Amino acid sequence: MTCPSCGAPMRVGQGTGSFTCDYCKSLYLPGANDEGVSELEELPDRLCPICAVPLWNATLKTGEGQGAHLWSCKHCQGMMIPMGGFPDLVDQIRDSDPGAEIPPAAPDPRDLERRIDCPVCHKHMEAHVYFGGGNVVIDSCENCELNWLDHGELMRIARAPKMATVDYDE
């Protein structure tokens, strides 16, 4: 990205979701989509498994001053999220607005038949129902430890009603 003020190259600020110009010191904060994802820089060597357009390094605002790194498609707004950070990301979204529940919808069984390729290793990703709230089918690459979620699926998972716990001692 080039600086809108002076035209010099900008660099991504680590963990901030912003760009800084080394020449004029301008700071640029990209806008976010309806799920809070801000695209930072294009990754020409990583293509969206749905649209086959370049993915973007992106951040997802999860709360006060918090953000998570992911890859995002500007076209279909799908997200590639590392498996290791996925549970914490869901918890951060839940904690940022604990009362915002979305009633679960039944997953589309045809989503289990979809075959998409991992943008890193280019092998088929496994389509499976996410074991958690939201009734969402996600695609995973165990080899690269990545999850692909279509637009809206992360919020369906994070905003699913919490399961009621049963006390068996009574």
N, C-alpha and C positions, 0 to 999 in steps of 0.2 A: 504494500500500500504506500502511496505517496502522500505527503503532508498537504492538507488542503490549504494551508497558509503560505508555504514557500515552495512546495513541489519536491522537496528532498525525501529520500526514503524514510519510512517510519519503521520502528521495531515494536514487537508485541511486548508489553510490560508483563513480567512474570507474575502470574496469579491475580492480575488486576482486571483483565478483560479490557484493557485499553491499549492504545498505541502512543508512543512517544517519538517526537522528532529530535534527533541528535543535533540538528543544525539550529533550529529556532526554538527548541524546547517546548513546542506546542504539545498538548495532550488531546487525544481524540478518543471519545467513548462511542463505540458503535451502538446503534439501536438494537433492541431485542424484539423477537417475534412474540406471538401470543403465549408461548410456553416459557418465555424468559431467556431464550437462546440468542446470544450475540455472536455473529460470525466475525472472525478475526483475520484469517488469511487463507487463501486457497491452497489446497494440497493437490497439485496436478497429477501426482503419482498415486492417488487414492481416489477411486471412482465409487460413486454411490451404487450399491448393489441393486437398487430399484431403477434408477434413472440413467445410470452410466455417465453422469456428469461429475466433475471434480467435487470432492468433499471439502469442507472448510474446517480448520481448527476453530473451535468455538468454546464459549463458556456459557454455563447455565447458572443464573443467579438463584441461589437456594435460600437465602436469608440475609440478615443484616451483615453486609461486608463479606459474605461467603459466596464462593463460586466453585463450580466443578468443571473440569476440562473434558471435552468430548469432541467428536467430529460430527458435523451436521451437513445436510444437503439443503442448499438454498431452494431447490426446485420442489421436492416432495416433503421437505422438513423432517425427514427421518433422522435418527441419531444413532451413532456408533459409540458405545460406552464400554470402558474396560470392566470386565467382570469383577475384579477385585474391589473397585470403588462403588459398584452398583448398589449394594445394600445400604451403605452410608449415604449415598445420594438420595435414595428413597426416603430414608429417615430424616435427612435435612429438609427435604421438601415438605414432609409431614409436619415437622416441628415449626416450619416457617409460617404455617397457617393451619393450626390443628383442627379448626371447625369446618374446613372446606372439604366435605365428603361428596363424592360422586357415586350415585347408585350404580352397582355393577351391572354390566350388560353381558349377555351370553356371547362367548367367543364364536367367531365364524369358523366352522370346521374346515372350510376350504383353505384357511390360512395354514393349516398343518401340512397341506400338500404343496405349498409354495417351495420352490427351490431357488435360492439365491446364493451367490458366491461371495466369500469373504474378500473385502478390498485389499487385504494384506497378502494372504497366501493363495487366494483364488480357488480354494476348495469349497465344496458345498457346505453351507451352514445348516445346522440342525434346527428345524422348526419344532417348537414345543410350547406347551402351556406353561406360563410362568407360575412357579410354585409359590404363590402369595396372593394377595388381593388383586382385584381388578379384572379377573377372567381374561387375561391377555395372552395371545400367542406371540412369542418373541423368537428371534433367530439367533443362534449362538455358534461361535467358532471356538471350540475347545482348544484347538491348536494355538490360536492367537490370543485366547482369553478375552474375546470381545462379544458384546451383545448388540444386535441391531433391533431398534424399536421404531415402528412407523409413527407418524405424527399423531400425537394425542395419547399414545400408549403409556408413556412414562407418567403422565398426569393421572391416567386411569388407575395405574398401580399405586401411586403415592396417595391418591385421594379415595381409595377404596375404604369402605368402613372397616374398622378394626374388628377382628374376630372376638366374639364374646368368649371369656374364659369360664370354665366350669370348675367349681370347687368340689372335688370328689370326697373331701373329708366330712362333709355334712350329712 
